[in-house]
Amino acid sequence: MSDPRLTPIPALTTRSEPARITVPVADLCRSPGGPRDRQLLFGDSLTQLGPDTGGYTYVQAEKDGYCGHIRTDALGKAQVGTHWVIAPATHIYSDATFKSPEICSLSFGSRVTVTGTTENYAVTPEGFIPLKHLREKTQHFDDPAAVAALFLGTPYLWGGNSRWGIDCSGLVQAALLACGVPCPGDSDQQLILGDVAKPPYRRNDLLFWKGHVALVSDPETLIHANAHTMLTVHEPISEAILRIGKQGDGPVTAHRRLVPDAG
């Protein structure tokens, strides 16, 4: 049986038109106005699959193939992004100075189109963004755990994918995509990543529980967005295993290694 999160529903699919997200964060919902499954960020590319139905359009995200319904007023004409936001968050300013009014805020991972530069700012169709907060779209990080640490203190949000709210799988996806590693959106889908591993734990290993995933920072510590603290935090691995077990969510169900062992 196909997974409706990744396989478009034929009855809802009447077209195939490219578009992009034009608001800072947009909920990708299970049904029009229904529960949030994931979020898309400013500049994310997608395909419009269905018509506007009650203010929502059925779409499929380009970055992970996730399907769902998104507010039609969050969609705009397809546009090739040239750069992406590498700061935890940034502002689009109305002029090339930090003293000018901000137009909106963008999360880490947002995609923008740079048409020019001033001394310190990138010029985009929407306004001016600090150059230090951007990187060309082909330039990636090389350490997922370091990327995840940019989200420390970010509030936990079920289905969240931004600096203003993120969940466990959203954190892992943000970290891996920033390093050029393809990554699905949900924790059960992320079980395909890497290879089966066993302790000792290694930086950037993935640990899974039922409905939860965490990224290893060092052999004793993990980083995860979790509903216990309602934040993205570092936590000792041994304490996390004990706490999660005691709260009734069981033991670690999988240990995956993104970088295979030599030999």
Backbone bond lengths (Angstrom), bond angles and torsions (degrees), N, CA, C in turn:
res aa  C-N    CA-C-N  psi(-1)  N-CA   C-N-CA  omega(-1)  CA-C   N-CA-C  phi
1 M - - - 1.467 - - 1.518 108.82 -
2 S 1.327 117.17 132.95 1.457 121.38 -176.79 1.526 110.86 -73.07
3 D 1.322 115.44 153.91 1.462 122.46 179.48 1.526 108.41 -91.11
4 P 1.347 118.91 114.63 1.469 120.93 -177.37 1.526 113.20 -64.41
5 R 1.345 116.31 -15.80 1.467 118.07 175.84 1.527 111.15 -68.91
6 L 1.333 116.51 -28.00 1.467 120.90 -174.16 1.526 113.64 -118.42
7 T 1.320 116.90 -15.71 1.466 121.05 -178.80 1.521 109.14 -113.27
8 P 1.334 118.13 115.90 1.467 119.50 179.80 1.520 112.52 -54.64
9 I 1.315 115.87 140.37 1.458 121.83 178.67 1.530 108.35 -78.61
10 P 1.321 118.49 117.47 1.473 120.73 -175.07 1.528 113.63 -52.81
11 A 1.324 117.22 -40.19 1.459 120.06 -176.57 1.533 112.76 -66.23
12 L 1.332 116.63 -20.05 1.460 120.51 -179.29 1.528 112.62 -100.66
13 T 1.323 116.00 -4.98 1.461 120.68 -173.03 1.524 110.27 -100.78
14 T 1.329 115.65 111.09 1.465 121.04 -177.81 1.526 112.48 -124.56
15 R 1.327 117.41 -4.55 1.471 120.12 -178.65 1.523 108.85 -160.53
16 S 1.328 115.70 176.08 1.462 121.90 177.08 1.524 107.56 -147.91
17 E 1.329 115.26 91.81 1.462 120.44 -175.58 1.525 110.01 -127.41
18 P 1.331 118.17 129.02 1.465 120.98 -179.67 1.524 111.82 -69.87
19 A 1.318 114.79 149.03 1.457 121.28 177.48 1.529 108.00 -156.39
20 R 1.322 116.74 179.63 1.461 121.23 176.49 1.516 109.16 -145.25
21 I 1.315 115.56 162.91 1.456 121.92 177.74 1.530 109.02 -81.87
22 T 1.339 116.97 132.80 1.465 121.57 -176.55 1.524 112.78 -117.43
23 V 1.329 117.54 9.95 1.468 122.52 175.18 1.529 107.53 -119.63
24 P 1.331 118.44 160.60 1.469 119.36 -176.70 1.521 114.59 -56.17
25 V 1.336 117.27 -43.89 1.464 122.14 179.87 1.527 108.15 -145.93
26 A 1.321 116.24 137.33 1.464 120.21 179.50 1.520 109.46 -133.32
27 D 1.324 116.49 131.65 1.466 121.19 178.12 1.527 110.62 -73.50
28 L 1.339 115.00 133.75 1.460 122.42 172.34 1.526 106.12 -100.43
29 C 1.320 115.90 111.00 1.468 121.52 -168.13 1.525 112.30 -104.09
30 R 1.328 114.79 154.23 1.460 121.99 -179.66 1.519 111.52 -67.14
31 S 1.318 116.54 -31.68 1.456 123.31 178.40 1.519 106.77 -148.22
32 P 1.323 119.64 164.44 1.462 119.97 -179.84 1.532 111.51 -56.44
33 G 1.323 116.07 116.07 1.452 120.76 -178.69 1.514 114.21 75.12
34 G 1.332 116.63 7.30 1.462 121.14 -176.91 1.511 113.19 -87.97
35 P 1.345 117.12 -164.23 1.459 121.29 -176.99 1.532 111.66 -62.28
36 R 1.339 114.65 145.85 1.463 120.57 176.35 1.524 109.76 -75.03
37 D 1.330 116.79 128.63 1.462 121.04 171.96 1.518 110.65 -95.63
38 R 1.333 117.02 -46.11 1.458 122.55 -179.68 1.523 107.71 -148.89
39 Q 1.334 116.14 -176.79 1.452 121.15 175.29 1.530 109.31 -131.99
40 L 1.320 115.14 152.20 1.454 122.13 171.86 1.522 108.46 -115.02
41 L 1.332 115.83 151.40 1.453 122.38 -175.13 1.523 111.45 -107.30
42 F 1.311 114.85 163.22 1.466 121.31 177.86 1.532 110.10 -49.21
43 G 1.326 115.97 129.18 1.452 120.74 176.82 1.511 114.94 87.32
44 D 1.339 118.09 -9.00 1.463 119.73 177.67 1.530 109.94 -60.60
45 S 1.312 116.02 135.65 1.461 121.47 178.42 1.525 110.09 -87.79
46 L 1.328 115.56 149.12 1.461 120.91 179.83 1.517 109.02 -156.59
47 T 1.321 114.04 171.61 1.467 121.06 175.26 1.519 108.78 -116.49
48 Q 1.325 116.10 126.83 1.460 120.42 174.04 1.528 108.44 -78.89
49 L 1.316 115.08 122.39 1.459 120.44 -175.68 1.520 113.30 -104.20
50 G 1.326 116.96 -25.67 1.457 120.73 -176.67 1.515 111.51 -132.02
51 P 1.322 117.65 173.52 1.460 122.01 179.16 1.524 111.43 -78.11
52 D 1.314 115.62 170.00 1.461 121.18 172.53 1.531 107.97 -66.66
53 T 1.325 115.53 120.07 1.462 121.08 179.49 1.521 108.59 -124.80
54 G 1.312 116.53 103.65 1.457 120.78 -179.98 1.516 113.15 60.94
55 G 1.327 116.54 33.17 1.463 120.54 178.12 1.514 113.76 89.18
56 Y 1.330 118.27 4.72 1.463 122.91 178.70 1.532 110.20 -124.62
57 T 1.336 114.44 148.71 1.466 121.00 178.10 1.525 109.38 -125.01
58 Y 1.320 116.03 136.41 1.461 122.01 177.88 1.527 108.33 -79.39
59 V 1.349 117.03 126.42 1.463 121.57 -172.29 1.528 110.72 -138.26
60 Q 1.332 114.99 168.90 1.462 122.15 170.56 1.523 107.93 -131.71
61 A 1.332 116.21 124.99 1.463 121.58 -178.68 1.520 110.43 -72.66
62 E 1.317 116.20 142.59 1.459 120.63 -179.81 1.524 111.83 -74.70
63 K 1.339 117.57 -36.62 1.463 119.69 -170.11 1.517 114.28 -69.53
64 D 1.337 117.37 -25.96 1.469 119.07 -179.09 1.524 113.87 -144.48
65 G 1.330 116.80 3.54 1.458 120.09 178.19 1.506 115.37 76.96
66 Y 1.334 117.99 7.59 1.464 121.26 -175.96 1.538 109.81 -68.81
67 C 1.320 116.48 134.98 1.458 122.89 179.56 1.527 110.20 -105.86
68 G 1.313 115.50 148.45 1.459 120.00 176.60 1.513 111.19 172.64
69 H 1.306 114.55 -174.36 1.462 121.92 -176.94 1.529 109.56 -106.92
70 I 1.315 116.00 132.92 1.461 121.13 -176.64 1.522 108.85 -131.23
71 R 1.309 116.92 148.89 1.457 119.51 -178.96 1.524 109.73 -59.55
72 T 1.322 116.09 130.80 1.456 120.79 -177.49 1.520 111.63 -62.23
73 D 1.341 117.45 -32.31 1.465 119.09 -178.27 1.530 112.39 -76.17
74 A 1.339 117.33 -0.72 1.468 120.91 173.82 1.518 111.76 -93.77
75 L 1.338 117.10 -0.30 1.452 122.27 -174.70 1.522 111.04 -105.23
76 G 1.323 115.47 147.01 1.447 121.44 176.85 1.512 110.67 -143.77
77 K 1.300 115.06 179.89 1.457 121.82 -178.95 1.520 110.86 -60.69
78 A 1.323 115.89 139.78 1.463 120.52 178.47 1.523 110.45 -57.91
79 Q 1.318 115.34 140.19 1.460 121.00 -177.84 1.520 108.56 -151.34
80 V 1.296 117.34 131.57 1.457 120.53 -177.70 1.524 109.57 -76.89
81 G 1.339 116.33 118.46 1.455 119.90 176.58 1.523 110.73 -74.80
82 T 1.310 116.11 143.61 1.466 120.79 178.73 1.520 111.99 -105.33
83 H 1.334 117.25 -24.17 1.460 122.56 -175.91 1.523 109.60 -138.64
84 W 1.332 115.57 165.38 1.451 120.51 175.81 1.526 109.87 -136.84
85 V 1.319 115.27 156.05 1.468 121.82 -176.37 1.525 108.93 -80.12
86 I 1.358 115.99 125.88 1.466 120.91 -178.65 1.524 112.12 -112.14
87 A 1.330 117.77 -5.98 1.465 121.02 171.77 1.527 108.04 -82.75
88 P 1.350 118.05 156.80 1.470 118.38 176.87 1.522 112.73 -51.22
89 A 1.329 115.55 -37.24 1.462 121.86 174.64 1.521 107.59 -160.00
90 T 1.315 115.92 160.08 1.462 120.66 177.71 1.519 108.76 -147.48
91 H 1.343 115.43 173.93 1.461 121.31 175.93 1.525 110.02 -116.55
92 I 1.316 115.00 148.44 1.464 120.76 163.51 1.524 106.45 -95.62
93 Y 1.323 116.32 122.21 1.463 121.76 -177.67 1.527 110.69 -100.63
94 S 1.316 115.12 156.32 1.461 120.49 -179.58 1.524 112.69 -78.15
95 D 1.339 116.45 -15.91 1.459 121.07 177.51 1.530 107.82 -147.93
96 A 1.322 116.11 169.88 1.466 120.66 -175.36 1.522 111.68 -82.59
97 T 1.306 116.21 54.95 1.460 122.67 175.64 1.523 109.13 -155.51
98 F 1.315 116.79 143.40 1.465 120.27 -178.81 1.523 112.02 -69.34
99 K 1.324 117.17 -11.52 1.465 120.36 178.66 1.525 112.07 -86.13
100 S 1.318 117.92 -8.00 1.465 120.31 179.52 1.523 109.89 -79.52
101 P 1.326 117.70 156.44 1.474 120.09 179.58 1.530 110.92 -61.62
102 E 1.330 116.16 139.90 1.454 119.61 175.24 1.526 109.53 -80.10
103 I 1.317 115.59 144.70 1.456 121.56 179.37 1.528 110.13 -89.85
104 C 1.331 115.50 -43.78 1.458 120.60 176.17 1.518 108.43 -166.78
105 S 1.319 116.60 171.87 1.462 122.65 176.91 1.523 109.20 -108.68
106 L 1.336 115.75 148.97 1.456 121.63 177.81 1.515 109.62 -125.12
107 S 1.321 116.17 144.18 1.457 122.37 178.44 1.525 111.08 -85.81
108 F 1.322 114.64 159.48 1.454 121.44 167.01 1.531 109.59 -46.86
109 G 1.331 116.14 135.82 1.453 120.31 178.03 1.512 115.36 92.97
110 S 1.332 117.52 -10.31 1.465 119.94 178.08 1.522 110.13 -65.54
111 R 1.324 115.93 150.11 1.462 122.07 -177.75 1.520 109.97 -109.24
112 V 1.333 116.68 134.90 1.455 120.76 -179.49 1.534 109.30 -134.66
113 T 1.319 114.83 161.86 1.459 121.40 178.13 1.525 108.49 -111.36
114 V 1.315 116.25 112.93 1.467 121.84 -178.96 1.524 108.61 -91.59
115 T 1.331 115.87 125.18 1.464 121.65 -178.94 1.516 112.22 -106.84
116 G 1.333 117.21 -8.61 1.456 121.46 -179.90 1.515 109.48 179.46
117 T 1.315 116.49 178.92 1.461 120.82 178.75 1.516 110.68 -141.36
118 T 1.330 114.86 153.49 1.454 121.96 165.90 1.528 105.67 -108.31
119 E 1.306 118.59 -165.71 1.455 120.45 -178.29 1.525 112.05 -60.11
120 N 1.334 117.62 -40.68 1.457 121.02 -173.93 1.526 114.31 -125.74
121 Y 1.319 117.07 -2.73 1.458 119.83 -172.86 1.526 111.79 -129.53
122 A 1.330 114.36 146.67 1.460 121.69 171.11 1.524 108.13 -88.93
123 V 1.309 115.51 137.63 1.462 121.34 177.16 1.527 108.03 -94.21
124 T 1.324 116.98 126.14 1.464 122.48 177.70 1.521 108.68 -128.64
125 P 1.321 119.22 164.94 1.470 120.34 177.44 1.525 112.74 -59.58
126 E 1.333 117.15 -22.42 1.466 120.50 -177.72 1.523 112.81 -91.70
127 G 1.337 117.76 -21.41 1.456 120.83 -176.26 1.521 110.85 151.93
128 F 1.331 115.70 -153.82 1.458 122.18 -171.76 1.531 110.58 -114.17
129 I 1.338 115.61 133.16 1.465 121.91 -177.56 1.519 108.61 -125.43
130 P 1.350 118.65 135.89 1.463 119.64 178.37 1.526 111.59 -55.33
131 L 1.339 115.76 129.47 1.457 120.26 -178.88 1.526 112.02 -59.58
132 K 1.326 116.50 -33.51 1.464 120.44 -178.19 1.523 112.29 -64.91
133 H 1.327 116.92 -17.07 1.464 121.14 -177.57 1.524 112.82 -94.48
134 L 1.336 117.34 3.36 1.454 121.09 -175.00 1.529 111.52 -124.01
135 R 1.312 114.49 158.36 1.455 122.01 174.47 1.531 106.90 -145.05
136 E 1.339 116.33 147.22 1.459 118.95 176.93 1.524 109.95 -58.57
137 K 1.315 116.22 147.74 1.473 120.85 -170.29 1.523 113.10 -62.20
138 T 1.320 117.62 -22.90 1.465 120.53 -179.37 1.527 112.95 -89.26
139 Q 1.331 117.10 -4.03 1.458 121.11 -178.48 1.526 109.33 -96.79
140 H 1.330 116.53 116.88 1.458 121.80 -175.78 1.520 111.66 -111.36
141 F 1.328 115.13 163.74 1.458 122.11 168.12 1.525 108.16 -78.28
142 D 1.338 115.98 170.56 1.468 119.21 178.85 1.522 113.46 -126.92
143 D 1.342 117.20 10.20 1.465 120.58 -177.35 1.524 109.42 -140.75
144 P 1.345 118.80 96.99 1.463 120.80 -178.07 1.522 113.74 -54.94
145 A 1.327 118.22 -39.10 1.462 119.98 -178.44 1.522 111.34 -63.80
146 A 1.338 117.18 -35.15 1.461 120.45 177.41 1.524 110.55 -67.81
147 V 1.321 116.86 -38.22 1.467 120.22 176.52 1.520 110.15 -64.62
148 A 1.338 116.98 -46.02 1.466 120.51 179.85 1.523 111.11 -57.49
149 A 1.338 116.89 -35.50 1.466 120.65 -179.10 1.522 112.33 -64.81
150 L 1.327 118.02 -21.14 1.466 120.62 175.50 1.527 110.99 -63.25
151 F 1.334 116.47 -22.05 1.466 121.44 -177.95 1.532 112.77 -94.72
152 L 1.321 118.73 4.36 1.462 120.17 179.01 1.529 110.20 -54.03
153 G 1.319 115.51 131.78 1.460 120.52 -178.76 1.510 114.15 88.00
154 T 1.334 117.97 -6.83 1.458 120.40 178.43 1.524 109.82 -67.68
155 P 1.328 118.95 133.50 1.466 120.22 179.59 1.526 111.94 -61.33
156 Y 1.329 115.58 144.78 1.460 120.68 174.71 1.526 109.25 -72.61
157 L 1.335 116.26 135.53 1.461 121.73 176.37 1.516 108.35 -144.25
158 W 1.321 117.06 119.77 1.461 121.47 179.31 1.529 109.35 -58.31
159 G 1.333 116.63 123.06 1.462 120.92 -178.84 1.509 113.49 79.47
160 G 1.336 117.94 5.56 1.456 121.30 -175.79 1.511 113.38 -78.93
161 N 1.327 115.43 148.80 1.465 121.91 -179.26 1.522 113.12 -136.36
162 S 1.336 117.96 19.37 1.458 118.76 -174.68 1.521 111.73 -132.08
163 R 1.311 115.02 173.68 1.458 122.25 177.00 1.531 111.10 -62.38
164 W 1.311 117.93 -23.25 1.467 120.94 -177.86 1.521 112.35 -88.36
165 G 1.317 116.23 -6.34 1.454 120.86 177.02 1.515 109.99 173.53
166 I 1.339 116.14 128.11 1.462 119.46 -174.88 1.525 108.96 -147.05
167 D 1.332 116.73 150.73 1.461 119.91 175.20 1.527 109.52 -112.07
168 C 1.334 116.23 -176.48 1.466 120.28 -171.46 1.518 112.37 -60.63
169 S 1.321 116.89 -48.01 1.460 119.48 -177.91 1.519 112.00 -74.63
170 G 1.330 116.96 -29.84 1.454 120.43 175.29 1.518 111.62 -63.26
171 L 1.352 115.85 -38.15 1.459 120.63 178.13 1.524 110.68 -65.35
172 V 1.330 116.45 -45.88 1.467 120.31 179.51 1.528 110.05 -63.07
173 Q 1.325 116.95 -42.87 1.458 119.36 -179.89 1.524 111.29 -63.43
174 A 1.326 117.63 -44.94 1.463 120.57 179.47 1.521 110.82 -59.10
175 A 1.338 116.22 -42.45 1.463 120.84 -178.12 1.521 111.67 -66.18
176 L 1.329 116.68 -42.50 1.461 119.66 -176.61 1.526 112.09 -75.57
177 L 1.326 117.83 -43.71 1.461 119.72 179.11 1.528 110.58 -60.27
178 A 1.328 116.60 -36.39 1.467 120.16 179.07 1.521 111.84 -64.97
179 C 1.324 116.28 -21.13 1.472 121.75 178.73 1.521 111.77 -100.73
180 G 1.324 116.28 11.18 1.451 120.66 177.99 1.512 114.44 76.29
181 V 1.340 117.11 18.37 1.464 121.88 -179.48 1.529 108.81 -102.07
182 P 1.325 119.54 116.75 1.467 120.27 177.71 1.522 110.81 -56.50
183 C 1.337 115.95 139.76 1.459 119.24 -175.66 1.520 110.51 -151.24
184 P 1.345 118.00 128.46 1.471 121.17 175.62 1.535 110.74 -67.60
185 G 1.336 114.92 174.67 1.447 119.69 -173.69 1.511 116.74 -89.11
186 D 1.337 118.16 -31.79 1.464 121.48 -174.24 1.526 111.45 -108.58
187 S 1.343 115.96 155.81 1.467 119.87 -174.42 1.529 112.62 -63.20
188 D 1.343 118.60 -37.18 1.459 118.83 179.11 1.518 111.57 -66.27
189 Q 1.337 116.73 -32.49 1.458 120.68 177.17 1.533 111.36 -72.01
190 Q 1.327 116.12 -29.51 1.462 120.43 -176.92 1.525 112.84 -75.24
191 L 1.317 117.36 -6.88 1.470 121.15 177.28 1.525 112.81 -63.15
192 I 1.327 117.21 -15.25 1.463 120.16 179.23 1.518 111.82 -81.61
193 L 1.334 118.00 -11.55 1.460 121.29 -173.71 1.526 111.21 -72.02
194 G 1.333 115.99 141.68 1.454 120.33 173.36 1.517 114.00 65.89
195 D 1.329 114.09 -157.27 1.463 122.14 -178.30 1.523 110.20 -122.39
196 V 1.319 115.87 158.95 1.462 120.38 174.63 1.529 108.92 -60.28
197 A 1.321 116.49 135.32 1.465 121.10 -178.65 1.521 109.77 -132.79
198 K 1.312 115.48 172.09 1.462 122.08 175.77 1.527 107.89 -144.21
199 P 1.366 116.88 158.31 1.458 119.41 178.96 1.531 110.99 -56.85
200 P 1.353 117.44 154.84 1.465 125.81 8.82 1.534 111.95 -73.30
201 Y 1.326 113.91 150.38 1.446 119.97 179.63 1.523 110.19 -70.50
202 R 1.318 114.64 150.01 1.456 121.22 -177.82 1.528 109.03 -129.16
203 R 1.332 115.84 146.65 1.460 119.84 178.51 1.527 110.35 -50.69
204 N 1.320 115.01 133.57 1.466 125.33 179.56 1.524 114.43 76.62
205 D 1.345 117.81 9.13 1.462 119.58 165.78 1.528 108.98 -66.51
206 L 1.318 116.20 157.22 1.462 121.97 174.96 1.520 109.26 -112.48
207 L 1.343 115.28 133.91 1.462 121.67 175.44 1.523 108.50 -115.37
208 F 1.334 115.25 132.76 1.465 120.64 -176.73 1.526 110.75 -118.58
209 W 1.316 114.18 141.41 1.447 123.52 166.66 1.530 106.58 -121.76
210 K 1.302 117.92 175.70 1.460 120.09 174.79 1.531 108.63 -61.84
211 G 1.321 116.66 111.73 1.459 121.21 177.77 1.510 115.34 76.78
212 H 1.330 117.84 15.64 1.471 119.27 -177.68 1.524 110.25 -148.25
213 V 1.346 115.78 150.28 1.461 121.83 176.69 1.521 108.51 -143.04
214 A 1.326 115.69 146.43 1.464 122.33 178.09 1.516 108.92 -137.90
215 L 1.311 115.34 156.99 1.458 122.81 -179.79 1.524 108.69 -110.08
216 V 1.318 117.39 132.25 1.463 121.51 -178.73 1.529 110.09 -78.66
217 S 1.337 116.02 129.55 1.465 121.72 177.32 1.526 111.86 -92.27
218 D 1.342 115.72 -40.28 1.457 122.09 175.72 1.525 106.85 -155.02
219 P 1.312 120.78 174.59 1.471 121.05 -173.72 1.524 115.40 -57.08
220 E 1.341 117.59 -17.04 1.466 120.27 -179.36 1.524 113.85 -114.29
221 T 1.338 118.31 -5.71 1.466 120.55 -168.50 1.523 111.02 -135.10
222 L 1.326 115.16 142.37 1.463 120.17 173.26 1.522 109.26 -121.95
223 I 1.308 115.69 167.04 1.458 122.36 172.91 1.522 107.34 -127.07
224 H 1.328 115.73 133.34 1.462 119.05 179.65 1.523 110.72 -157.87
225 A 1.323 114.79 154.06 1.462 122.07 168.43 1.522 105.77 -90.19
226 N 1.331 116.40 125.95 1.468 117.61 -172.56 1.521 111.73 -144.22
227 A 1.324 114.85 152.89 1.461 121.24 -178.19 1.526 112.77 -80.54
228 H 1.335 118.05 -7.03 1.466 121.06 177.04 1.527 109.99 -72.40
229 T 1.320 116.52 -50.66 1.474 120.43 177.53 1.518 111.85 -92.71
230 M 1.338 116.79 -15.00 1.466 123.98 -173.68 1.529 111.27 59.51
231 L 1.334 114.95 33.32 1.464 122.64 -179.24 1.527 109.16 -147.24
232 T 1.315 115.51 169.34 1.457 121.87 165.30 1.519 107.35 -90.62
233 V 1.324 116.95 122.21 1.467 121.17 -172.92 1.531 110.74 -142.98
234 H 1.333 114.60 161.29 1.454 121.15 163.57 1.529 107.74 -85.69
235 E 1.341 116.32 145.93 1.452 120.90 178.12 1.529 108.30 -149.80
236 P 1.324 117.91 138.17 1.470 118.72 174.51 1.525 110.89 -56.59
237 I 1.315 117.05 135.29 1.463 120.87 -177.07 1.527 111.33 -59.28
238 S 1.324 116.26 -44.64 1.461 119.31 -178.53 1.513 111.78 -61.49
239 E 1.337 116.79 -39.62 1.467 120.55 179.26 1.527 110.90 -68.75
240 A 1.334 117.00 -39.40 1.465 120.14 179.49 1.527 110.62 -64.11
241 I 1.330 116.67 -43.31 1.469 120.30 179.75 1.530 110.36 -61.40
242 L 1.331 116.73 -43.93 1.459 121.02 -179.84 1.522 111.29 -66.44
243 R 1.335 116.52 -46.88 1.460 120.97 -177.28 1.520 111.79 -63.86
244 I 1.320 117.00 -46.13 1.466 120.52 -178.15 1.524 110.84 -65.16
245 G 1.322 116.46 -38.45 1.452 119.35 175.82 1.511 112.54 -63.29
246 K 1.349 116.50 -43.92 1.466 120.98 -179.07 1.521 111.94 -65.42
247 Q 1.332 117.63 -31.67 1.467 118.50 -178.05 1.530 112.11 -82.21
248 G 1.341 116.66 2.68 1.448 120.58 171.94 1.509 116.16 96.82
249 D 1.344 117.23 9.76 1.457 120.34 -177.99 1.527 113.01 -99.06
250 G 1.309 117.12 8.26 1.452 121.29 170.17 1.513 115.10 80.98
251 P 1.343 115.42 -175.71 1.461 121.64 -177.65 1.527 111.71 -84.30
252 V 1.319 115.81 176.05 1.460 121.31 171.73 1.534 108.03 -60.09
253 T 1.319 116.89 129.22 1.465 121.15 -177.70 1.521 112.61 -98.71
254 A 1.339 116.87 -20.69 1.464 119.72 179.72 1.523 109.51 -158.42
255 H 1.308 114.30 147.89 1.474 123.21 176.01 1.517 105.70 -130.65
256 R 1.335 116.16 114.29 1.460 120.96 -175.43 1.532 109.67 -117.75
257 R 1.319 115.91 144.48 1.470 121.72 -179.71 1.522 108.69 -117.00
258 L 1.343 115.60 121.11 1.457 120.51 -177.69 1.521 111.48 -72.01
259 V 1.339 116.47 -35.05 1.463 121.23 178.15 1.516 107.52 -105.43
260 P 1.332 118.66 114.17 1.469 119.81 -175.93 1.519 112.70 -65.77
261 D 1.321 115.68 152.98 1.457 120.93 176.86 1.522 110.19 -63.31
262 A 1.322 116.19 144.51 1.458 120.53 177.55 1.525 109.67 -64.45
263 G 1.319 116.02 141.20 1.453 120.08 178.81 1.500 113.17 80.70
